[in-house]
Amino acid sequence: MTKIISTHSYRGGTGKSNVTANLASALALRGHRVGIVDTDIQSPGIHTLFKVDLNTVSQTLNNYLWGHCKVGDTALDVTANVVDASGQSMVPENGKVFLVPSSIKTGEIARILKEKYDVEDLNRGFIDLCQELELDYLLIDTHPGVNEETLLSIAISDTLLLILRPDIQDYQGTAVTLELARKLEVPQLFLVVNKALETFDFTELAQRIFSNYRTPVAAVLPLSTDLIQIGSTGLIRTLQPEHSFTLAIESIVDSIE
């Protein structure tokens, strides 16, 4: 059966999509079939990490939610875009990465915001996608904050990864989200601290976060100039396999598996 993983943050700007994309790639490198759904319909962006030009894509998650197509019609096979620094594909033959992007067209984003959509359709889409693509893992990249579709994604998840920065506003918002997740009885909860200054003591930071929330910390990810230089144009997991960020991503995968 497919394991459903939601990556979520209370606030924007935590690097949630970057973590999601690199996690998907790490899972595929281990030979898994992985799907990603960009449900951050108001501000989609994960497609850039897989070098997808949405101007050439005819069907997105928006089209599925409007009933114009099946959810499988929106899935892009981006496996060939999981490449190393020389541009060579790294995913083994049995591994796959599929991406369901959301539209970046202004009119379509405005229509979703104005007309809304049936969140149950989104739920059915997740299940259909898992079955049609025979996925081992489905990663749901959520919209920050708390809303109906986010709660639905969390409720059907086997694992919730809550991304937070070492920042007081993130700490407070994360506490709210954790309380909701516990009420929804998510089987597996992990915290992922992102954008920590490399001068921090990561072990002490992880212990402090755990003490505050009584929730396992899967990893502390560094704020690195290498990530800034890549600038969402690629995946650090494959471009720099020995990087501290990459090693932390692998530790998250170990926790999930």
N, C-alpha and C positions, 0 to 999 in steps of 0.2 A: 504494500500500500504506500501511497505517496505521503511523505512527511511534509506538513505545511508549516512554514516558518514566516512569521511577520516581523519585519524590522520597523521599529517605530521610534519616534522621539516626540517629546512634548512641544518643543520649539523647533523652528526651522534653523538651517545653518549648522546642524550637528555633523554633517557628512554622512547622513544615513544612506543616501543612494550610492555613494562611493563604497561604503562598507558592503552594501547588498550586492553590488556588481562584483566586487572582489571575492566575496563569499561564494557566489554562484560559480565563478571561474575556478576557485579552489576545489569545490565539490566536483565539477566536471573533470578536472585534472586527475581526480581519484576514480574516474570512470563512471560517474553518476550521470543520469539524465535529469537536467535541471531546467525548470521554467521560472521566469520572472514576470510578474505583472506590475506595471507602473500604475498604481491606483492614486498617485498624487496628481489627479486630473487638473487641478488648478495651476500647478507649476511643474510639469513633467520635465525630466532631465536625464534619466538613467540611460537613455538611448545614446547619448553622446559618448559615454564610456565604451560603447561597442561600435562606435563610428557608423551609426545608422543615420542616414539622411532622410528625415521624415517627409521631406518634400517629394520623395520618390515612392512613398508608402501609401497604398490606396485604402487600407483598412486598419483602423486602430481600435483601442478599447472603446472609444466613444461610439464608433459605428456599431459595435456589438450591443452596447447599452441602449442604443436607439432602435435595436431590432433589425438593422440593415444587413447583418451577416451573422454567421456562427462564430463562436469565440475562437475556434481553431483556425479560422480564416485570418485572424489578426496576429497569429504567432509567427514570428520571424526566427529562422534558424541563424543565430549569430555565432555559431561554434567557430567558424573560420576566422572570426575577428578576435578570438582569444589567442593572441600571438606574443612571441618574445620580442626582444629588442631588435632582432634582425628581420622581423616580420614573418617568422615561421610559426605555423599553427602548432600548438602544444597539446591539445586535447587528444587523448587516446581514442581509438576507433569506437569504443563502446560509450564514450562520454558525449554529452550534447548540452548545448545551452540554447534555450528558446526565450525570446523576449516578446511580451505583449506590451507595446508602447501606448501611451496616451497622446492625443493630438496636440501639436503646438500651434495650431491655427487659432488666431484670436477669436474669430467668430464661433468656432466650435467650443472653445473654452467658455466663452460667454453664454452659449446656449446651455451647456451643462449646468453652469451656475444658476441660470435663470429657471430652467425647466426641471432641474434635478433629474433623478432616475430612480428606478426601483432597486434598492440595495439587495433584494432577494435575487434579482437577475445576476448581480455581481457574484453572489454566493454560488448560484448554479453554474456560472461561468468558470469559477475556480474548479469545481468538481469535474465538469465536462473536460476542461483542459488537462487535468491530471489523468483522466481515463484515455482521452484521445491520443495524447503524446506519450503515454506510459511513463510518467515522470516518477523518479525516485524522490525528488524534492521540488516543492513549489515555494518560491520566495515572493512574498507580497511586500512591495515597497509602498508604505502607507503615506497618507497626507499627515503632516504634523498636527498635534493637538488632539482634541477629543470631539468626534462627531459620529453620526450614525454608521457611516461606512467603515470608519476605523474600528468601532466597537464590534462590528460584524467580523472584520478580518481577524481581530484578536480572539473573538469567541470561537472561531473554527480552527484556530491554530493549535498545532501540537507544541510549538516552541515560539516564545516571544522574546525577541532581542530588543531591549530598550537602550537606545543610544543616547548618551548624555555627555556634555562637556563638564570639565571641572569648574563649574560656574554656579553661583547660588540660585539663580533663576532656574537653571536646569535641574538642580537638586530638588527644588520645591515642586516643579511640574512633574518630575519623575515619580515623586511620592504619590501624587494623585493618580497617575497612570498605573502604577503598581497596585494600588488599592483596587482599581477597577479590574485589572487583570486577575487578581486573586478572587474577586467576586465572580468573575466569569470562569473560574476554575481552569485556567490554562495549565496544562500538565507540566510544562517546563519553562521556567523564567530565567533569563540571564540579563545582566547589565553589561554594557560595553562602554567603557569610558573612551571618548575620542578627543583628539586635538589637545592632548596633554603635552605641556612643554617638556622637552627632552632633559631639562635640568631637574624635573621632579623625580622623587623617589617613587617609582611605579608600584613597587611592592607595598610601600606604606600607604599610597593613595588607594590601591585596591582594597586593602584591609580596612581603611577608614570608610570607604563606600559600602563595603559589606556590613560593617558594624552599624552604619546608619540605616540600611534598608533590609538587612537580614536576607539578602538575595545574592546568589553567586555572581561574581564578576568574571565573565568569560575572558576578558582581555582589557588591557589599557593600551590604546593606540596613540602613537606619537604625532604631534604636530610637526611635520617635516617639510623642509624647503623642497625636497624631492617631489612631494605631492603637489606643492604649489607650482613647480616647474612643469609637471605633467599636465596640470590644469584641466582635469576631466577629459583629456583626449586619449586616454588609455588606462590600462589596468596595471597598477604597481605590482600585483601578485605575479604577473608574467614578465613584466618589463624588468623588475628587480627582485628575483626570487630569494635573495639573501637579505633583503632589507628588513629592518626591525618591524615595520608595518606588516610586511608579508608574513613574517614569523608569528605575529600576533593574530593575523587572520587564520593561519593554520591552527592555532590553539583554539580559536572559536569553533572551527570545523571539527576538531577533536571532541569538543564538548557536545556538539550537536549529534555527531555520529554515535 
